[in-house]
Structures are given as structure tokens and as C-alpha cells.
């Protein structure tokens, strides 16, 4: 297959994967959580937000880090992510965090940047809205979460496929927005890999970073752009950036989220004592 054919194939199966994910989500037990609706001027619509609170949140005045996630509806990825986080916290294998899930309205609009590729534009009535979605998160959602809940300044973001593309784009364009970026099978083929082409310049513009980036790929991903981005990181990673690229040939695009989240979340958000012990000296 040519790269163009692979892009079309990826776009054509995206709807099937999303439907399968929703069917799986309906079988998950959703931990107790809050739900609220947030009107957004940036998006011109209201968005439904789901919030998992860690064990013990209701007692005392402790503050907690926040893990944000696109695809965060109760019929999307929020149930299995919240359940995984809850189990890891209760086992003492992950520090307590809030999980803030953003339910989709027009997923392919919000997760993608501009494109000049006709087959990209054909995947949805509207694409290229990632800048507005990022403004919503930074200027509207994050302040609202801080207003409603006891939070620290620590933030992380987790997502897969087009959400992974959005996470990598955010890391490159606005690296200070989150402390930890987790991108599983990111769709870096978007716009003929233009984001990867521009990555060296974005990285060189930030001589130091206080962030962590976890990048993973599955066996059936369109691998060249992901592997090329890993190469860009090897050559241009700013001082202070902690990053890793983990190929997962044992997993597929449709299974990498559930197949890797338990390990990844424990690794990237370990208990505080473990995090201090792992800090470079």
C-alpha cells in the first residue's frame, strides 16, 4: 500500500473503532464520578465533563493532580481509564489524581489541525479545530476544574489515535500547558506528517522543558511518521524533557489504549515517594 492509501484506510476504519470503543465502554463499570456541563465560548457550544475523584477526596483538605482526557464520555474511554486509575491508586501503585473526561461532540473537528490533504478533510464535515479545542481546555475547562475542585498545579493528558495527534500537537505548540503528555498510537500521518516536519523547529524554540512525554505505537499503525517523530526527539529533545518511545508490536490500534494504560499510568504518575526516588541527580 502507498502512504496515501494507508491514510484513507485509517480514516475509513476510524468510525468502526469508535463504535467498538463505545460498545466496550458500555460493558465497563464506571467508578463514582461527578458530571457537569460547561458552556464554551471557544467552541460555541456546551460540553459535558466527567470527573473521577480519588479515594479519600471527601476527607481532609489535600490537593490533587489532574489527568485530562479527550474521548472522556461515559460511552467512550472514561469508564476504563477511571477504573484503571482507581485500581492503581487503591493498590498504592499510582499517586491519587482527578480524572477529567471531556465528552465528544465533533471528535474529528476537535482533534485535528489544519490539513491540505483532500482525504483528510473527507473524514468529517468539519476538521482542523484543534486550536479552538486547546483554547477551551486552557482558558475555560482548566479554570473551572480549579474552581470546583482541590487541585495542585500538576496536570497530565492522555489519549489515543486522533486524540494522540492532538496531544503531540499540544506538546509541540504549547508545552507548558501540561506536565505529562501520553500519546498512544498518535495519528501523525495527518496532513502528510506536517506536524512531524515542523517538530524540530518547535523543539529548538524551547531550550529547556519541565515536561514528560510518552509515545507508543501499535503493530498496525502507520508507523513511519511516529518513528520519524521519535527520531526528531532523539536529535532535538530540549534539556529537562523526559521522553520515551515504546513500540508495542503485541498490540493493535484498536487495543493499545486498554492494553497499555495500566502500565503507562503507573509509570508516568507513580506514588510520590517512587517519583522522588526516580528523579535524576
N, C-alpha and C positions, 0 to 999 in steps of 0.2 A: 504493500500500500504506500501511496505517497503521503507526505505530511498533510496535504490538503484533504485527502480522502479520510485520513485519521481524524482530522478536526471535525469533519462532517459526521463521521461515525460517533465521535464523542458527543456531539450535540444531539444526535438522534436518540441516543440511549439515556440522555440526562433525565428526560421525563419519566422513563421506566424506573430508573434508580431512585428518583424522588418518590414515586408511588410506592416502590418496595420499602423505602425507608419509613414512609408513613404507616404502611401496614405493620411493619415491625414495631414501630413506636406504640401502636395501639395495644400490643401484647406486653409492653413493659409496665411494671408497677411504678407509678410516679410518686417519688417521695413528697411529703407535705411541702407546700410551697405557697408563696403569695402570687397574686396576679393583679396587674393594674394596667390601665390604658393611658398612653401618653400622647397628647396631640403634638404634632411636629410641624413647625413652620418650614424646616429644611426640606421635608418630604411632601408637604402639602396633604397630610393625612394623619390619622391617629394610628399608633402602633401598640399592639398587645405585648406586654412584657411579663415573663415568668421569673420568679426569684426563689431559688432554694436557699434556705438559711441553715447553717451548720448546727450540729448538736450543741446545746448549751447557749445558743444565741440569746434565748429569752431570759437567761440568768446573768446578772452582773452587767458590767459596762464595757467589756472588751470590744475592741475594734478588729475588723477582719479585712483581708484582701478580697478582691473581686475578680472572678473569672467571667468574662463576657463571651457569649457565643451567638453568632448568627445561626440560622436554622434552629431557633430556640423555641419553637412551638411545642405544645404537648402532643401533637401528632407528627412532630419532626424529631429532632435529635435531643431535645431537652430531657425526656424521661431517662434514657440510658446514660447520658452524661451525669445528670444529677444523682442517679442511683450509684454510679461508679464512684463519684466523689464522696457520697455519703458513706459507702462501704470503706473506702480508703481512710477517711477521717476517723471512723469508729475503730478501725484496726490500728490507728496510730501511725499510718504509713504516709500520710499527707497532712499538711497543715490545714486548719479549718479555713474555708473560703466561702463566700457567697457565690452562687452561680446565677448569672443574669442572662436569660434566654430571650432573644429578640425574634418574635414570630414573623414569618414572611408574609408579605402581600404580593410583591412582584420581585421574586428572588433574583431572576436573571438581570433585571434592571439594576438592583442594588449592588450586586456582587461584581459587576463588570465595569471596567473603564472604557473609554472611547475605543473604537476599532474602525479600521478602513477595509476590513475583510467582509465581503458580502455574506459568506456562510456564517460568520459570527453574528451579524445583525439579524439573520433569519431565525435565530433560536427563540426569539420573543418579540412581541410588539414593540417593546422598548428595551434598550440596553444602554450601557455607558453611564449609569447613575451612581457610580461608587463614590464620587466626591461628595454628593449630597448625603449619601448614607453615612459617610465618615463624619460630616458636619453634624448630622443627627446624633451620632454616638457621642462625639466630643463635646458639643455645645448644649445638647438637650438631655440625652439619656444619662450621661455620667453625672452631671449636676443633680439630676432628680434622684439617682441612686444614693448619692452622698447626702441629700436632704432627708431621704426616707430611712436610711439605714446607717448603722455604725460601721464605718469603713476606715481603713488606713489609706495611704496613698498608693499602695501596691495594686497593680492591675495586670491581668493577663487576657489573652484572647485565643480561642480555639475554633478551628473549622476545617472543613474538607471540601475538595473539588473546587467549585466556583467560590465558595467561602474561603478556601485556602488561597485562591488567587487574590481575593480582597485583602486577606491578612498579609500576604507578601507585599502587595501594593502599599498598604498602610505602613508596613515596616520600612519600606524604602522612602516614602514620601513624608511620613510624619512619625519617625522612630521614637519620639519622646511620648507618644500617646499611651503606649503600653510598656510594661516592664518585660513581659514574656509573650512571645509570639509562637503559636503552634499551628503549622500549616501541613495538613495531611493531604497527599495527592493533589497539590495545587494545580489548577488548570492554566499553567504558564504558557500554553500554546496560544492563548488568546491574543488576537491581533498580531499573528505571526511571531509571537515571542517578543514583542516590542518592549515589554516591561523588563525582560532579561537583558535586552540590548542596552537599555538605559541604566541598568543596575550599577555598573562600575562608577559612573558619574555621581549617582546618588550616594554611594558608599564613600567615595572620596570627599564628598562635601561634609562628611561627619567624621572628623579625625578621631573622636572618641565617642563611644556609646556605652550607656549603662543599661544594657538590654540583653535578653536571651532569645535565641531563635532556634526552633526545632523544625526540621524539614524532613518529610518522609514521602516515599513513593511506593506504589504497588506494582505488581508484575505486569498488569495490563494498562498502565498509564502510558500516555505519550511522553516517553522518558527523556528524549533529547533536551527539551527546554529546562526540565527540572535538573538534570545532570549538569547542564551548562550553567545554571544559576549556582549550583554547588561549586563549580569551578571558579565562578566570579567571586564567591565568598572566600575561597582559598587564597585568591590573589589580592583581594581588596578589603578584607574584613577590617573594620576600624579597631583600634585598641579599645579594650573593655567589652567588646561584643563576645558573648559566649554563644557558640552556634554548633549545630551538628546536623549532618545529613544521614538519614538511616534508610537505605533501600530495604523494602520488605517484599522480596520475591515470593514469599509464602502467602501473601495476602493479595486480594484483588481490589480494584477501585471501589466496588460495592461493599467490601468487608473491612477495609482498612480502618475505618472510624472505630467500630466496635472491637476490632481485633487488636488495636494498639492503644486505645485510650487509657486503660488501667495502668499499663506500664509507663506511658508517657506522662500522665498526670502525676504519678508518684515520683518520677524522675525530675520533672520540672518544678514541682511545688511540694518538695519534701517537708517533713516536720522541721521546725525552726532549728533545733539542735543539729540535725543532719545537714541542713543547709549551711550552718556556720562551719561545721567540720569540713565541708567540701570546698569552702572558699579558698582560692589560691592565696598563697602568702608571698 
